[in-house]
Amino acid sequence: MSIMLKIQWDITAGREADFKAKQEELCAVMLEHPGVICYHADYPSAGVSQWTEIYANNDTFKAHLANEKGKEPLGTLIGACDKITCQCWGDPDAGSKEILAGFGATYHETAVNAFAVNPGADKDSPV
């Protein structure tokens, strides 16, 4: 089963520019992993960034976090925050949960048949 994360980053005052620059770098890294279905970041208020990430499976999630190109940007993001709130849906395995523990992840239930990655999804579909 897929993994969906909702992450809120409460950015330390004065670190917003660092955070945004490294967020852009990290978003580029996800393009190297076709199993990353969604990687969305927004800034709903000053000093706050909210992300939604959807991974096709545990292998994709672990590969994305293990990518050497992402380690420095992610470290900067973490260091630029006062607080990180991470919510997880889906079925993370033991290895994924070990990674998510570093973000203080909480786990949540999804309504029946409400969270599925479409196996026939085609980003180039005209319909």
N, C-alpha and C positions, 0 to 999 in steps of 0.2 A: 504494500500500500504506500501511497505517497505521504509526504511530510509537508505540512504547511506551518510556517512561522509568522507570527506578528510580533514585531520588535519595536519598542519605543526607546529611543536614545535621548536622554535628558543631558544636553550638551553643557559643559562647563562654560560659564561666562567668559568671553574673550577667545574661545576656541572654535567658534562657528566656522570660520574660514578654513582652518585646518581640517575640520570634520568634513565639510562639503567637498574639499579637494580629494580627500582620501575615499569618500563615498563614491565619487565618480570613478576613481581608479578601481575600486572593488567591483563596481557594476560592470566594468569592462572585462574583468577576470571571469565573471560568470558566463560570458559569451563562449568561453572555451569548454563549457560543459553542456552539451545538448540536452541533458536530463534536467537542467534548471528550466522549469516551465515558466516561472514568473519571478521577477526581481523588481519590485516597485518600491521607490523611496519618495517620500514627500516631507514637507516642512510646514505642518499645520499652524505653528505659532513660533515665536522667537525662542530659540534655544531648544527646540524639540524636532526630532526627525522620527517618522514612523515608517516602517518597512513591512511589506508583505513578501514572503519568499515561498515558492512552491517547488518542491523537488520531486521528481518522478519516483525516486526510491532512495533507500539508505546509501547505496553505493555512490550515487550522484552527490548526495549531501556530504558524505565523507571526503570524496574527491575534491569537491569545491573548497572545503575548509583546509584540505591538505595541500592545495596548490601553493607553491612557493611564492608566486607573484602576488598572492593575496595576503600573505602573512604580515608584511609590514604595514599595508594600509589598514588591515583589521586591527592590528596592535595600536595604531594611532587613533583609530575610532574609539576603541575601548578606553585608552588613556585620556581622551578628550571629553569623557562623560562623567557626570556625577552619579548617574543611575542608568541601568539598562533593565528593561522589563521585557521578558521573552515568553510568549505564549506559544504552545505547540499543539497541533492537531495531527492526527494520522497514526502511524505505527512505527515510531523510531525504534531501532534495535538497540542492543546494549552499547555498541560502539557509538552510535549517534547520541544516545542519552549521555554518554560520558562527555562528549563534546558540548552538548547542550547544558550540562551541569555548570560549566564555566560561565554561562550566561544567566544562571539562576532560573532556568526554564521551568514553567509550570505546564501541566498536561491537561488537556481538555477533551471532552467527548464531542463528537460530531453527530448530528441527527442522522438517522438511517438513510443511506443512499444520497446523502447531501454533499459528499466530498469524494470526487473521483476524477482522476486524470483521464481524459478521453484518449484511449489508445490509438484512435484514428485522427487525432488532431493534426492539422496541416497549416502551418503559419502562412503558406502561400495560397490558401484556398480562396477562390473568388466568391464563394457563397457562404 
